Amino acid sequence: MVTTIALTGLATAASVVALTLTAHGTAPMPLEWGTGPLTVAALPRITYVAHRGGAHEVPENSMSGLMTAYRRGTAQVLDFDTRLLRDGTPVVFHDETLNRTTYLGGEVRGLDAREWQGVRLRPRDVLPGSWRSERPPTVAEVLDRFGGRIVLMLEAKDPRSLDRLAGLIRARGLTRSVFVNSNDPGVARRAHRLGLLTQVWRSARQMRTDRPERWRSYVDLLDVDHRARDADLTRAVNSGIARVWAHTVVTDTQRDRVLALGCTGVITDAPGRLARIAALEAWQAREARQDAQRDARRALQRGARPWRA
């Protein structure tokens, strides 16, 4: 049952101009695809993930938010959550109920696809910029909009949705482009058997007793809590799982700690801010190296012995 809480000032238009992309199967192949869709093999050594699209910067789990993160280019992976409607339609949504982020109340699983058309997200007042209300997308819509153009990460909040999600991913040729996330290693094992890229997220409390090396045969990405103890993070990094990324990072201090401990990815609510900081630091380091090289060349030209730190 769905209870109306409020419904004022709604608009169906997204707050940013969408890229002109047609439905799956009819769109021309983007130039960056080469001979196929963008896959995890293209990810950089240190990867930034826009958590729920970047929930401190855009409306979470919204098409306009995901599009904004994509257009800004501050993250190499877009993350979103999925729920299952009453009729089995997978939709992009985090909570079990509509209350926190929409103008309605009630359980998500109480709606069918037709009723979902009437749901509108309620952007938070604290978000930067101006945002309009919009319908939360379906998983199929997000895969059609972004699949193969950027790596995606979706959390299967309802394990019953796994077969349906696998079908959507396989039908679009995205099995190497989409991580399927769960807190349950058992769900990851099932996803692995379905030929999907698997991800397991764990809380700091869970990590105290986890032995992630036991999962390395079927987990492609271990998603760890940045608040975990150093020893637990180090054990995760040394587990033999190929990728270990930390959530949910929002400050440069948090980012620097997890990277220093060996994590190779940052899952963040503020990808724009952290990516700008990272880019600035990389630029400053590059400028310092170039200055040192110039000084060394000048010293050699003067016949002096170059100084070394």
Backbone bond lengths (Angstrom), bond angles and torsions (degrees), N, CA, C in turn:
res aa  C-N    CA-C-N  psi(-1)  N-CA   C-N-CA  omega(-1)  CA-C   N-CA-C  phi
1 M - - - 1.469 - - 1.527 109.26 -
2 V 1.316 117.32 137.68 1.451 122.58 -178.70 1.521 109.35 -114.51
3 T 1.322 116.78 129.65 1.452 122.24 -179.30 1.514 109.81 -110.58
4 T 1.326 118.87 127.63 1.454 121.73 178.81 1.522 109.67 -74.02
5 I 1.349 116.75 128.46 1.460 121.90 177.10 1.530 109.21 -98.27
6 A 1.350 115.79 -51.70 1.459 119.96 178.58 1.506 107.11 -160.73
7 L 1.321 115.51 155.69 1.453 118.75 -179.96 1.527 108.02 -156.53
8 T 1.339 115.83 85.08 1.457 119.51 -177.10 1.512 109.94 -134.70
9 G 1.314 115.48 145.35 1.454 121.39 173.37 1.512 114.26 60.68
10 L 1.327 117.56 35.57 1.453 119.23 -177.45 1.516 110.67 -81.50
11 A 1.322 114.16 150.91 1.464 120.32 173.21 1.498 107.81 -145.79
12 T 1.290 116.27 144.20 1.456 118.99 -176.71 1.513 112.72 -89.10
13 A 1.320 117.89 -13.09 1.471 119.50 -177.38 1.509 110.24 -75.83
14 A 1.332 118.15 143.16 1.462 123.31 175.16 1.514 108.48 -72.38
15 S 1.351 116.52 160.25 1.454 120.43 -175.58 1.508 113.01 -85.49
16 V 1.311 117.93 -6.29 1.456 120.54 173.97 1.509 107.98 -129.19
17 V 1.304 116.07 157.47 1.460 120.22 179.92 1.512 109.16 -75.01
18 A 1.303 117.34 123.34 1.457 120.94 -178.95 1.513 110.36 -73.80
19 L 1.333 115.03 151.01 1.450 119.06 172.53 1.518 109.00 -65.75
20 T 1.305 117.06 148.48 1.458 120.73 -178.33 1.517 108.72 -81.76
21 L 1.322 115.22 89.53 1.455 121.69 -179.28 1.515 107.94 -124.68
22 T 1.298 117.03 134.28 1.452 119.84 -179.96 1.502 110.28 -92.63
23 A 1.324 116.70 175.98 1.456 121.41 -176.48 1.522 110.96 -64.16
24 H 1.331 114.94 158.78 1.456 121.33 -179.70 1.522 110.80 -55.33
25 G 1.333 114.21 136.35 1.448 118.93 177.72 1.517 113.54 95.72
26 T 1.357 117.61 -15.62 1.453 119.52 -179.43 1.517 112.35 -119.96
27 A 1.327 117.92 -11.28 1.461 120.50 -177.51 1.521 110.77 -77.63
28 P 1.343 118.28 141.52 1.455 119.95 173.84 1.530 109.87 -66.12
29 M 1.311 116.39 152.18 1.458 120.34 -178.10 1.529 110.00 -69.77
30 P 1.341 119.14 121.90 1.466 120.53 178.25 1.526 110.40 -61.39
31 L 1.318 115.56 150.40 1.459 120.27 -176.62 1.520 112.28 -59.77
32 E 1.350 116.45 -36.21 1.456 118.67 -174.89 1.528 113.10 -72.34
33 W 1.311 117.64 -9.52 1.455 119.31 179.26 1.512 111.85 -70.98
34 G 1.338 118.88 -30.16 1.453 120.01 -173.25 1.516 109.58 65.98
35 T 1.321 117.59 -118.81 1.462 120.80 179.65 1.524 112.06 -97.43
36 G 1.302 118.14 8.58 1.456 120.17 -179.99 1.515 111.07 -177.30
37 P 1.330 118.22 179.09 1.472 120.92 -177.56 1.518 112.55 -69.61
38 L 1.327 115.37 156.10 1.456 121.59 174.00 1.528 109.09 -60.95
39 T 1.342 117.67 132.91 1.460 121.64 -177.66 1.526 110.30 -124.54
40 V 1.318 115.94 177.36 1.464 120.72 -179.76 1.522 111.94 -62.44
41 A 1.336 117.82 -20.58 1.461 120.22 178.60 1.525 111.87 -63.22
42 A 1.337 117.22 -20.22 1.459 121.43 -178.45 1.527 113.00 -88.43
43 L 1.338 118.38 -3.55 1.464 120.51 -176.55 1.529 110.84 -69.19
44 P 1.340 116.80 144.33 1.465 119.92 178.26 1.522 111.05 -72.82
45 R 1.318 115.69 169.73 1.468 120.59 -178.06 1.524 111.06 -59.75
46 I 1.333 117.53 -42.58 1.463 122.02 173.91 1.524 106.91 -109.97
47 T 1.324 116.08 118.97 1.460 122.00 -172.38 1.526 110.80 -109.85
48 Y 1.339 115.76 137.69 1.459 121.75 174.79 1.524 109.34 -107.09
49 V 1.336 115.61 133.96 1.462 122.51 -178.40 1.526 108.76 -117.86
50 A 1.323 116.77 128.88 1.469 121.79 176.20 1.526 108.12 -84.22
51 H 1.339 116.94 99.58 1.461 123.55 -176.61 1.528 110.38 -68.85
52 R 1.331 116.13 118.49 1.477 123.10 -174.15 1.529 110.81 56.24
53 G 1.313 116.25 27.16 1.453 122.01 -176.79 1.514 113.52 90.42
54 G 1.358 117.01 -6.43 1.464 122.21 -175.19 1.508 109.78 103.29
55 A 1.344 116.18 70.98 1.465 121.91 -165.67 1.521 114.72 -67.34
56 H 1.342 118.83 -13.20 1.466 120.32 174.34 1.525 111.57 -89.50
57 E 1.335 116.15 -6.00 1.463 119.78 -175.06 1.528 113.56 -121.68
58 V 1.326 117.11 -23.40 1.469 122.05 -176.40 1.532 109.14 -141.12
59 P 1.326 118.76 163.08 1.465 119.91 174.06 1.531 110.39 -62.98
60 E 1.313 116.62 124.74 1.460 120.29 -173.29 1.515 112.25 -63.38
61 N 1.333 114.70 143.45 1.467 122.19 174.63 1.530 113.13 53.67
62 S 1.317 116.27 33.97 1.463 120.76 177.52 1.521 109.39 -110.34
63 M 1.313 116.89 154.78 1.457 119.86 177.32 1.519 110.58 -65.70
64 S 1.330 117.51 -40.55 1.470 119.53 179.30 1.523 111.10 -66.10
65 G 1.344 117.26 -36.20 1.453 119.90 177.83 1.515 112.23 -66.69
66 L 1.324 116.90 -45.30 1.461 120.79 177.71 1.523 110.61 -63.33
67 M 1.328 116.56 -40.04 1.458 120.04 179.36 1.525 111.26 -65.04
68 T 1.324 116.50 -39.51 1.459 120.13 178.74 1.526 110.87 -63.33
69 A 1.328 117.11 -45.29 1.462 120.75 178.15 1.527 110.48 -61.80
70 Y 1.315 116.18 -39.65 1.475 120.69 179.41 1.527 110.47 -64.63
71 R 1.314 116.80 -46.23 1.465 120.99 -177.18 1.523 111.58 -67.81
72 R 1.326 117.50 -34.99 1.464 119.89 -179.92 1.525 111.95 -69.48
73 G 1.312 117.01 -29.79 1.455 120.45 178.77 1.516 114.00 72.10
74 T 1.334 118.04 19.34 1.457 120.68 -178.19 1.524 113.41 -87.17
75 A 1.320 117.53 -4.96 1.463 121.88 176.55 1.524 108.66 -136.42
76 Q 1.316 115.78 147.53 1.460 120.98 178.92 1.525 112.42 -95.59
77 V 1.341 116.11 -7.80 1.461 121.83 -179.70 1.527 108.18 -137.02
78 L 1.325 116.27 136.70 1.468 121.67 173.88 1.527 108.40 -105.14
79 D 1.333 115.85 127.12 1.467 122.09 179.86 1.521 109.90 -106.13
80 F 1.339 115.62 141.99 1.463 120.28 173.52 1.524 109.29 -153.28
81 D 1.344 115.17 161.62 1.460 122.33 -178.13 1.520 110.12 -104.12
82 T 1.331 115.96 154.58 1.465 119.06 -179.59 1.523 111.15 -131.42
83 R 1.327 114.52 143.10 1.469 123.71 174.01 1.521 108.57 -128.93
84 L 1.325 116.11 167.26 1.450 121.74 -178.14 1.528 109.81 -114.96
85 L 1.333 116.83 128.59 1.457 121.14 175.97 1.529 110.62 -77.74
86 R 1.314 114.91 172.96 1.462 121.22 -177.60 1.530 112.44 -58.84
87 D 1.333 116.30 -34.28 1.464 120.03 -177.98 1.523 113.17 -91.99
88 G 1.362 116.99 9.44 1.456 120.31 177.04 1.513 114.79 90.78
89 T 1.338 118.38 5.36 1.461 121.11 178.63 1.526 110.20 -77.89
90 P 1.338 119.53 123.21 1.472 120.81 175.63 1.530 110.54 -78.56
91 V 1.333 115.92 130.10 1.463 121.18 -179.49 1.524 109.10 -125.51
92 V 1.329 114.60 163.62 1.463 121.10 -178.48 1.524 108.37 -92.79
93 F 1.332 115.58 108.25 1.460 120.68 -176.52 1.524 108.57 -166.57
94 H 1.333 117.45 147.30 1.457 120.73 -176.95 1.520 113.18 -94.89
95 D 1.318 117.50 -53.83 1.460 121.27 -170.52 1.524 112.04 -80.11
96 E 1.344 115.22 162.87 1.458 120.27 173.21 1.523 111.25 -71.28
97 T 1.341 115.62 -28.50 1.463 120.20 -177.81 1.522 110.44 -116.65
98 L 1.333 114.70 163.00 1.460 121.79 -178.62 1.519 113.09 -83.17
99 N 1.306 118.09 -11.50 1.463 122.69 -165.02 1.528 115.34 -58.11
100 R 1.335 117.97 -44.57 1.469 120.60 -169.70 1.523 112.81 -71.97
101 T 1.311 118.94 -38.37 1.466 120.36 -169.10 1.525 114.52 -117.33
102 T 1.335 117.97 1.64 1.467 119.17 179.03 1.522 110.27 -128.44
103 Y 1.333 116.18 178.98 1.457 122.38 177.70 1.528 111.79 -87.97
104 L 1.326 117.18 5.53 1.451 121.86 -178.50 1.517 110.79 -117.56
105 G 1.328 115.78 172.97 1.449 121.81 174.00 1.517 109.96 -130.80
106 G 1.319 116.52 164.19 1.453 120.51 -179.94 1.517 111.46 114.40
107 E 1.331 116.04 173.22 1.456 121.47 -176.28 1.524 111.25 -81.40
108 V 1.318 114.91 141.16 1.468 120.67 177.34 1.530 109.97 -60.42
109 R 1.312 116.65 -42.33 1.467 120.16 -175.90 1.530 112.60 -69.73
110 G 1.342 117.29 -5.73 1.454 120.04 176.61 1.516 113.49 -82.78
111 L 1.348 117.94 -7.96 1.461 121.82 -177.45 1.523 111.30 -102.16
112 D 1.327 115.81 155.74 1.457 120.09 169.47 1.534 108.30 -108.69
113 A 1.324 116.30 179.48 1.463 120.25 -174.22 1.523 112.37 -60.86
114 R 1.328 117.18 -36.73 1.467 119.85 179.71 1.522 110.30 -66.41
115 E 1.325 117.14 -44.18 1.465 120.90 -179.81 1.527 111.06 -67.94
116 W 1.326 116.61 -29.07 1.471 120.62 179.33 1.532 110.74 -61.73
117 Q 1.317 116.70 -27.42 1.465 120.22 179.67 1.521 112.07 -61.44
118 G 1.321 117.37 -21.88 1.458 120.33 -178.49 1.514 114.77 -93.57
119 V 1.339 118.09 -1.68 1.468 121.94 -179.90 1.528 109.09 -79.99
120 R 1.320 117.06 138.01 1.458 121.61 176.64 1.526 109.97 -131.43
121 L 1.322 115.22 132.33 1.460 120.88 177.22 1.524 110.63 -70.61
122 R 1.331 115.70 149.21 1.461 122.30 178.91 1.531 107.71 -112.27
123 P 1.343 119.13 98.21 1.465 120.92 -178.47 1.522 111.68 -59.88
124 R 1.323 116.75 140.53 1.463 120.44 179.38 1.525 110.39 -72.40
125 D 1.329 115.57 142.24 1.466 120.86 -178.80 1.522 112.29 -65.04
126 V 1.332 118.02 -25.47 1.462 120.84 -174.93 1.529 112.85 -80.60
127 L 1.317 117.66 -7.62 1.459 119.73 -179.75 1.523 110.63 -68.89
128 P 1.320 117.31 141.61 1.469 119.01 175.14 1.520 110.47 -69.12
129 G 1.337 115.57 146.98 1.457 119.58 177.67 1.518 112.08 86.94
130 S 1.320 115.36 -173.00 1.461 122.66 -178.87 1.523 109.27 -118.02
131 W 1.336 116.09 128.89 1.458 120.86 -175.47 1.526 109.91 -130.16
132 R 1.312 116.04 142.06 1.454 121.52 177.64 1.524 109.81 -101.95
133 S 1.309 115.12 158.36 1.457 120.10 174.73 1.518 109.52 -67.91
134 E 1.316 116.08 147.99 1.463 121.39 178.64 1.516 108.50 -154.24
135 R 1.311 115.99 161.38 1.461 120.69 177.13 1.527 110.06 -74.98
136 P 1.327 118.82 136.11 1.463 119.39 173.38 1.530 109.16 -62.71
137 P 1.332 118.40 137.76 1.469 119.73 -176.30 1.524 112.35 -75.66
138 T 1.296 114.81 164.61 1.465 120.53 168.11 1.529 108.08 -85.58
139 V 1.320 116.23 163.32 1.464 120.03 177.73 1.520 109.88 -63.17
140 A 1.322 117.49 -40.33 1.464 120.75 179.48 1.528 110.77 -58.62
141 E 1.330 117.40 -40.20 1.467 120.49 -179.81 1.527 111.47 -64.93
142 V 1.321 116.85 -40.50 1.472 119.44 179.16 1.527 110.93 -68.14
143 L 1.327 117.08 -41.82 1.464 119.74 177.92 1.526 110.76 -62.80
144 D 1.317 116.60 -39.40 1.459 119.72 179.44 1.525 111.77 -69.26
145 R 1.303 117.57 -34.26 1.467 120.76 -177.99 1.535 111.49 -76.36
146 F 1.348 117.07 -43.36 1.461 119.69 -170.45 1.532 114.67 -115.21
147 G 1.311 117.22 -14.96 1.457 119.88 -173.22 1.521 112.80 -57.29
148 G 1.333 116.57 126.39 1.450 121.81 -179.88 1.506 114.09 85.13
149 R 1.340 118.27 -13.51 1.457 122.68 178.64 1.526 111.17 -94.67
150 I 1.317 116.01 -24.36 1.460 122.90 177.07 1.526 106.32 -156.06
151 V 1.319 117.34 152.51 1.459 120.32 177.46 1.527 108.63 -71.20
152 L 1.330 115.53 139.48 1.460 121.83 -178.52 1.522 110.58 -115.94
153 M 1.316 115.14 154.27 1.467 122.69 177.20 1.522 106.68 -134.50
154 L 1.316 117.50 116.50 1.459 120.03 179.73 1.521 110.04 -121.20
155 E 1.319 115.77 135.73 1.459 119.75 176.45 1.522 109.66 -96.51
156 A 1.313 116.02 125.70 1.458 122.05 177.60 1.528 108.00 -85.33
157 K 1.323 116.89 89.62 1.458 121.29 -178.46 1.531 111.27 -63.75
158 D 1.315 116.68 -30.37 1.454 121.71 178.84 1.528 108.38 -112.55
159 P 1.340 119.00 108.84 1.475 120.54 -178.25 1.521 113.59 -56.88
160 R 1.351 117.54 -23.56 1.465 119.97 178.51 1.522 112.18 -64.46
161 S 1.335 116.77 -17.73 1.459 120.67 -176.78 1.517 113.06 -83.33
162 L 1.326 118.25 -4.18 1.458 120.76 -169.52 1.522 112.66 -59.78
163 D 1.323 117.33 -46.47 1.473 119.26 179.97 1.523 111.33 -62.62
164 R 1.335 116.64 -41.02 1.465 119.95 -179.86 1.533 109.97 -66.27
165 L 1.318 117.82 -42.97 1.464 120.94 178.03 1.527 110.85 -62.53
166 A 1.335 115.98 -42.91 1.462 119.72 179.10 1.525 110.87 -59.39
167 G 1.328 116.85 -40.26 1.448 120.25 179.13 1.520 112.33 -63.53
168 L 1.336 116.76 -42.68 1.458 120.65 178.83 1.531 111.15 -63.74
169 I 1.327 116.62 -41.44 1.467 121.19 -178.06 1.527 110.91 -69.48
170 R 1.316 116.67 -45.63 1.464 120.41 -178.26 1.528 111.14 -66.04
171 A 1.322 117.23 -39.05 1.467 120.45 -178.16 1.520 112.15 -61.81
172 R 1.331 117.11 -24.55 1.461 121.84 -178.40 1.526 113.00 -101.92
173 G 1.322 116.88 5.26 1.459 120.17 178.63 1.510 113.67 68.05
174 L 1.344 117.04 34.98 1.460 121.29 -172.44 1.530 113.58 -113.55
175 T 1.315 117.73 23.09 1.469 119.23 -175.93 1.523 112.77 -66.37
176 R 1.333 118.79 -19.89 1.463 121.53 176.51 1.523 111.37 -106.18
177 S 1.319 116.97 13.92 1.460 121.60 -176.14 1.518 113.59 -123.40
178 V 1.346 117.63 -6.75 1.461 121.79 -175.12 1.530 109.46 -131.74
179 F 1.336 116.42 121.03 1.464 121.14 170.69 1.526 108.89 -83.61
180 V 1.330 116.61 134.81 1.464 121.58 175.73 1.521 107.67 -107.06
181 N 1.322 116.25 117.22 1.455 123.38 -167.95 1.528 111.71 -106.01
182 S 1.336 115.41 145.44 1.464 121.88 174.90 1.524 108.07 -157.21
183 N 1.318 116.31 156.93 1.457 121.36 173.07 1.517 111.74 -82.47
184 D 1.321 117.06 -8.15 1.459 122.96 -173.24 1.531 110.54 -107.55
185 P 1.338 118.41 114.69 1.472 119.60 177.06 1.528 112.80 -57.96
186 G 1.334 117.44 -28.06 1.459 120.52 177.46 1.517 111.88 -64.14
187 V 1.327 116.85 -38.12 1.462 120.56 176.16 1.524 109.74 -66.81
188 A 1.333 116.50 -39.13 1.469 119.86 177.42 1.522 111.19 -61.55
189 R 1.321 117.00 -39.15 1.462 119.69 178.39 1.533 110.78 -62.62
190 R 1.333 115.96 -41.77 1.469 119.87 177.16 1.520 110.91 -63.21
191 A 1.329 116.84 -43.38 1.463 120.74 -179.95 1.525 110.87 -63.00
192 H 1.310 115.89 -39.13 1.470 120.38 177.82 1.529 110.26 -60.68
193 R 1.318 116.59 -42.71 1.465 120.23 179.61 1.519 111.86 -66.42
194 L 1.342 116.79 -23.02 1.461 121.00 177.00 1.523 111.98 -85.92
195 G 1.326 116.71 2.54 1.458 120.93 177.70 1.507 114.88 82.58
196 L 1.343 117.65 21.15 1.450 121.81 -177.98 1.529 111.47 -99.51
197 L 1.340 116.04 159.60 1.462 121.18 169.90 1.525 107.99 -75.64
198 T 1.320 117.17 127.95 1.464 121.06 -172.12 1.512 112.11 -108.68
199 Q 1.314 114.32 144.74 1.460 122.54 179.97 1.524 108.15 -137.51
200 V 1.321 116.51 137.88 1.462 121.75 176.10 1.519 108.27 -125.06
201 W 1.330 117.40 124.00 1.462 119.86 174.41 1.524 109.48 -101.34
202 R 1.321 115.48 144.75 1.463 120.93 -178.41 1.522 110.12 -136.63
203 S 1.344 114.98 142.96 1.463 121.38 178.56 1.521 110.13 -80.84
204 A 1.327 116.14 166.27 1.466 120.30 177.74 1.525 110.83 -60.49
205 R 1.326 117.37 -37.78 1.466 120.63 178.94 1.535 110.76 -65.75
206 Q 1.320 116.72 -44.96 1.462 119.67 179.10 1.524 112.16 -62.89
207 M 1.319 116.16 -35.58 1.456 120.35 -176.13 1.526 112.94 -67.31
208 R 1.323 117.08 -19.02 1.469 119.69 178.63 1.522 111.91 -62.99
209 T 1.324 117.44 -30.77 1.469 120.85 -177.35 1.527 113.09 -117.15
210 D 1.342 117.46 -3.86 1.466 120.47 179.97 1.528 111.54 -63.68
211 R 1.324 114.56 149.75 1.460 121.57 168.92 1.526 106.51 -127.05
212 P 1.343 116.99 78.88 1.470 120.40 -170.02 1.524 113.86 -64.90
213 E 1.340 117.99 -18.03 1.463 118.79 177.50 1.526 111.82 -60.98
214 R 1.318 116.86 -21.18 1.462 120.58 178.15 1.533 112.16 -72.14
215 W 1.320 116.88 -15.29 1.469 120.77 -175.92 1.525 112.56 -102.13
216 R 1.313 118.45 -2.91 1.463 120.22 -167.71 1.522 113.96 -65.23
217 S 1.334 117.94 -18.51 1.462 119.51 -179.89 1.524 112.50 -76.65
218 Y 1.337 117.49 -16.33 1.466 118.99 -177.60 1.524 114.23 -136.72
219 V 1.318 118.64 5.23 1.461 121.75 177.14 1.527 109.17 -111.81
220 D 1.329 116.23 123.78 1.462 121.48 -179.89 1.526 112.59 -89.88
221 L 1.326 116.16 -25.62 1.463 120.72 -176.72 1.523 109.44 -144.38
222 L 1.328 116.24 124.86 1.464 122.08 174.98 1.518 107.65 -101.96
223 D 1.316 115.55 123.20 1.467 124.22 -172.86 1.529 107.09 -109.50
224 V 1.343 116.77 103.09 1.464 121.91 -169.70 1.519 111.81 -106.58
225 D 1.323 115.13 154.03 1.455 123.18 179.63 1.527 109.11 -78.49
226 H 1.330 116.96 124.16 1.461 119.92 -178.18 1.528 112.11 -64.30
227 R 1.339 117.93 -17.39 1.463 121.14 -179.29 1.525 112.56 -82.27
228 A 1.311 117.68 -2.95 1.466 121.25 -179.46 1.529 110.83 -64.99
229 R 1.314 115.02 159.76 1.458 120.58 177.43 1.529 110.64 -65.26
230 D 1.332 115.86 154.05 1.462 120.39 178.81 1.525 110.94 -53.91
231 A 1.324 116.91 -44.08 1.467 120.43 -177.05 1.525 111.33 -63.17
232 D 1.337 116.93 -37.56 1.463 120.21 -179.34 1.525 111.34 -71.89
233 L 1.339 116.32 -38.66 1.457 119.56 176.51 1.529 110.48 -65.27
234 T 1.325 116.37 -41.04 1.466 120.54 179.58 1.523 110.56 -64.11
235 R 1.341 117.32 -40.47 1.469 120.31 177.71 1.531 110.64 -62.15
236 A 1.325 116.98 -38.99 1.461 120.19 177.98 1.528 110.94 -64.87
237 V 1.329 116.45 -44.49 1.464 120.83 -179.66 1.522 111.14 -61.86
238 N 1.327 116.70 -34.15 1.468 121.74 -177.57 1.530 113.18 -93.09
239 S 1.324 117.16 13.11 1.470 121.09 -174.33 1.524 113.78 -74.80
240 G 1.316 117.43 -16.76 1.455 120.27 -174.62 1.515 113.38 94.78
241 I 1.357 117.49 -6.23 1.461 121.15 174.30 1.526 108.20 -74.96
242 A 1.319 116.54 133.17 1.466 121.51 -167.86 1.525 113.33 -60.04
243 R 1.330 117.19 -40.94 1.465 120.78 -176.72 1.514 109.40 -123.89
244 V 1.334 116.30 131.28 1.455 122.04 174.92 1.522 107.01 -128.42
245 W 1.345 115.70 110.72 1.460 122.68 -178.08 1.518 109.25 -115.93
246 A 1.329 116.94 151.96 1.469 121.96 -174.22 1.521 111.48 -111.12
247 H 1.343 115.53 138.76 1.465 122.43 176.58 1.530 108.86 -121.95
248 T 1.340 118.56 170.97 1.437 124.39 -36.21 1.514 105.27 -96.35
249 V 1.297 116.27 108.77 1.462 124.26 -169.95 1.528 109.39 -86.53
250 V 1.343 116.65 134.68 1.470 119.27 179.41 1.523 113.29 -130.39
251 T 1.330 118.56 -7.78 1.465 120.10 179.72 1.526 109.82 -125.97
252 D 1.328 115.26 159.38 1.458 119.44 178.67 1.523 111.47 -67.56
253 T 1.332 117.93 -30.67 1.465 120.68 177.76 1.525 110.94 -64.96
254 Q 1.327 116.45 -44.54 1.467 120.35 177.10 1.529 110.27 -61.89
255 R 1.323 116.27 -45.00 1.456 120.26 179.07 1.528 111.93 -59.87
256 D 1.324 116.62 -47.12 1.461 120.08 -176.52 1.527 111.40 -63.20
257 R 1.327 116.88 -35.32 1.471 119.66 179.79 1.519 111.26 -65.94
258 V 1.340 117.45 -49.30 1.465 118.75 -176.10 1.527 111.17 -67.46
259 L 1.325 116.99 -35.33 1.458 118.83 177.80 1.533 110.69 -68.41
260 A 1.332 116.92 -38.01 1.461 120.17 178.14 1.517 111.71 -64.35
261 L 1.340 117.30 -29.65 1.460 121.18 179.27 1.532 112.31 -84.62
262 G 1.327 117.09 -1.63 1.457 119.73 172.35 1.510 116.59 110.89
263 C 1.342 118.74 -2.56 1.461 119.73 175.47 1.533 109.01 -65.26
264 T 1.317 116.32 149.06 1.463 120.29 -177.42 1.526 112.52 -117.03
265 G 1.309 116.62 12.45 1.457 120.01 177.92 1.506 111.14 -151.53
266 V 1.337 116.02 150.89 1.457 123.20 -178.49 1.525 108.08 -126.16
267 I 1.330 116.30 117.38 1.463 122.42 176.93 1.517 106.68 -98.62
268 T 1.333 117.08 114.98 1.457 120.28 -166.56 1.526 112.84 -135.11
269 D 1.334 115.04 146.90 1.463 121.81 172.22 1.521 111.41 -81.09
270 A 1.335 117.74 -10.37 1.466 121.91 -176.71 1.520 110.53 -129.46
271 P 1.332 117.92 61.71 1.467 119.57 -176.82 1.524 113.12 -62.78
272 G 1.326 117.09 -34.34 1.458 118.98 179.60 1.508 111.78 -62.50
273 R 1.321 116.09 -45.87 1.464 120.30 -178.37 1.523 110.93 -67.90
274 L 1.312 117.65 -51.05 1.460 119.74 -175.70 1.519 111.94 -67.12
275 A 1.319 117.08 -37.25 1.464 119.46 179.41 1.522 110.34 -66.92
276 R 1.342 117.56 -37.34 1.461 119.63 178.00 1.519 110.53 -64.87
277 I 1.347 116.50 -41.26 1.455 120.01 178.21 1.512 110.20 -62.75
278 A 1.341 116.68 -45.55 1.455 120.63 -179.24 1.525 110.90 -62.53
279 A 1.336 116.68 -42.30 1.458 120.43 -179.99 1.525 110.80 -65.00
280 L 1.336 117.16 -40.27 1.456 120.96 178.84 1.526 110.39 -63.85
281 E 1.332 116.76 -45.04 1.459 119.82 179.65 1.530 111.15 -62.64
282 A 1.338 116.84 -40.64 1.466 119.96 178.75 1.525 110.57 -64.29
283 W 1.339 116.18 -41.10 1.465 120.20 178.41 1.525 110.92 -63.63
284 Q 1.335 116.93 -44.34 1.461 120.20 179.57 1.523 111.43 -62.36
285 A 1.340 116.54 -40.86 1.455 119.70 178.61 1.525 111.28 -64.96
286 R 1.340 115.92 -40.54 1.467 120.10 179.07 1.523 110.96 -65.07
287 E 1.339 116.94 -42.13 1.462 120.26 177.62 1.521 111.42 -62.76
288 A 1.344 116.95 -39.90 1.467 120.18 179.33 1.520 110.79 -63.97
289 R 1.331 117.35 -40.96 1.464 120.33 178.21 1.523 111.39 -64.42
290 Q 1.321 116.20 -42.43 1.456 119.81 179.98 1.523 111.19 -65.72
291 D 1.350 117.21 -38.34 1.464 120.40 176.81 1.526 110.70 -62.54
292 A 1.332 116.07 -43.27 1.464 119.93 179.83 1.519 111.25 -63.88
293 Q 1.340 116.18 -39.42 1.465 119.25 178.72 1.520 111.58 -66.27
294 R 1.340 116.61 -39.96 1.467 119.97 177.28 1.517 110.83 -63.51
295 D 1.331 116.92 -42.80 1.462 120.25 179.41 1.520 110.90 -62.41
296 A 1.318 116.48 -39.59 1.455 120.15 -179.77 1.528 110.81 -65.78
297 R 1.338 117.63 -41.80 1.466 120.86 179.30 1.524 111.31 -63.87
298 R 1.345 116.00 -41.90 1.462 119.61 179.11 1.519 111.20 -64.20
299 A 1.335 115.75 -39.37 1.461 118.96 178.88 1.518 111.07 -63.40
300 L 1.315 117.18 -39.55 1.466 120.96 178.68 1.520 111.05 -67.14
301 Q 1.335 115.96 -38.51 1.457 119.52 179.04 1.524 111.07 -65.27
302 R 1.335 117.92 -30.55 1.460 121.52 178.51 1.517 111.90 -83.07
303 G 1.337 115.20 -4.20 1.459 118.85 -179.31 1.503 113.74 84.03
304 A 1.327 115.63 9.04 1.463 120.11 179.94 1.518 109.62 -91.46
305 R 1.291 116.04 155.55 1.445 121.54 177.36 1.528 109.94 -78.14
306 P 1.322 118.63 124.93 1.485 119.17 -177.38 1.516 111.16 -64.15
307 W 1.345 113.97 142.26 1.462 119.87 178.22 1.503 109.67 -83.02
308 R 1.319 116.05 140.57 1.461 120.99 177.15 1.513 109.39 -123.70
309 A 1.361 114.87 140.14 1.469 119.37 178.41 1.512 108.94 -74.23
